[in-house]
Amino acid sequence: MLFLNCSMNASVRPPAFRGEDQSHISQQPGRSGKARDLTRTGSTKSDLRQLPTEQILSTAANLDQMSSLEIVRLINDEDATVAAAVRRALPQVARAIDVVADGLRHGGRLIYVGAGTSGRLGALDASEIPPTFNTSPRTVQYMMAGGARALGASTEASEDDTAMAVQEMKKRKPGRHDVVLGIATSGRTPFTIAAVEYARSRGARTIALTCNRNSPLERASEFAIVTEVGPEVLAGSSRMKAGTAHKMVLNMISTGAMTRLGYVYGTLMVNVWTKNEKLVQRAIRIVEQATATDHQTAARALRDSGNRTPVAVVMLAAGVSRSKAAGALKKTCGHVRQAITMAKSDK
């Protein structure tokens, strides 16, 4: 299991946090605080009505009168626009990858924050990282309004609880090598804004992921990734195009960061877990493909490596012993390609 900490001197000057004792955060334990009014340009209701993601999609006006085939064709047509919306945000996604990779390289964490659908998407991506890249569960985390219970039950009222957001973020002790990524389709979820703002005040790097420009969450963050997907087929249901767009972006960020850290060799996930027979067979296949060797040799190398896929790859690719392969990986902080080069040069 990988614990990242290849420290270099790096610092981020935190903005002044506008106060844990402000009126927008309740000081009464167990009570929900109201969000600081970052969202108000008029009344709250009129503000919500102005959001692009809350508009009525004209082609879906008669959704309830459509046949099943007409419904799925319409949804499919709208889903086909999501990739283009994500494409327009790629420069910001790439920036996020570099920020996350740098933070993890220095021993920091990626912490997703969200409520409802947004929180569940963060939890999904965070839970997939350890088995895919064999990282510590602390490396990529999620923080969700309503806690773990909200993964399978509706706790939408908790998205207004700014006091709980600060309390939960304080437990995580965010620092200058951590990256906190707030996810909210509207960009105005009080829980997420409060958590991001607090983390930023403690020096963490902060990123907003929204579907609406110039949002309070964007203003609370260092920079934003905005996937402008527009109105939903089911008006206001952000689990649809917005959720799809954000899942795509989270896939890109976590996969891109792990790739930049060297946990991918070519296109192969060379850090994969080997905790069951299926994964062992997958790891053997990965060693075969990474080193252009036969199945028997790959299986023997994996066994000799202690079932550590990256060690087996470096052993075969560089022609070195297990100890030298492991040593090279340690010196390169798990970067497989760099470890192969180092092991070869040290032979």
Steps between C-alpha positions, in 0.01 A plus 500: 500500500634840404533788743609808313748745641774618265526843654638810335476858618166638391266744661164653434402822668152442648240774477364626828211283615214729580450342836375182656297718734315688231125514496472260208633216716297385797690475826241268656611136499266270316318788328520578130658832409371712214729567211666837475313682229740441213211410272274801510480741208125541540271264679619142543217371283562736212871418520426129464269562206778682316740205504542335156470154655159591645342606171237304307633306202264589219528162328392331825193714562270205420714234666205348685317444170789328320538131432779308666704504180451876461611554861821301463580662166465844654713408801758343271507812279559719804763264643687532170558870579676431830840409355510832315426688821782315674732562205457875539627469858806284422763771570363537853479121544864470396592771750317304769694185413831682544390654830381165636809310382726760661311483826502120515868493411567702814297272724173693473148377438222556250175561687171514311217696661137498395136446587241272343595378153821704504613344827418149379706554185796609712458197724486269199823631351679500836401139568630384162853636540647252754414183301600658168829657608573325833517829688417558864131583564621829648640615165164570337212563737143625490308722735125499453219701650312259724798265530516141381127457565432742214654259250187289504237728650370847433639756746461807282439733797861440608629694199414823686701402808806723479594439863526128434702567183762697693500247782557208264770683306676601822523130592698443181749778584548625143841639417706640217555168324134401507257566216131548582267469204147627557232350275164673450300526179347831605823626654303630798475210750569652846662184645746476213581870493568510875726194487699634204535845652626359829749270326631787291549712810728227633718504191345212304468531125133526406312424180133542413316261267168647388268534202429873543744785454580773752361300789566550873696174502719625217567820694585302812754287312838562346361414157202322346418230250164590345321245283213694347257223413189719504145392590420140584241279330344469845512864606742561785604135537875539530555123518462499120723704265665691784578180687633336184725797428637504852563126501699546179704783654571309821613200294739729313640667811567186703625294205709789369658570839586135561644477150716808560624339821619198301245246619416429137751346260403553139126450532525236771391540864818347634413570865186289497406306815554124499251406771299235316551251218351726235735782594800267515425386146458861392833589659673213317354627174619852580853374570490306172394807303733744677810288451413309180556169671308172509231403749716256697785748544260775601328276755833396650618861523179605669535218751867586562408865550264414784200562276597865456430582138729806464790312658451212256492742206823672606669164569432373148534829311831590664628146557560554871423325826195558713691710753651725232163543330333588830781740583469679168125535547551643846752755374266610219192511725338216310554642151535178301665637184751704697570199723578284195743762369667532842526123550659456158754774564595351837567149366 
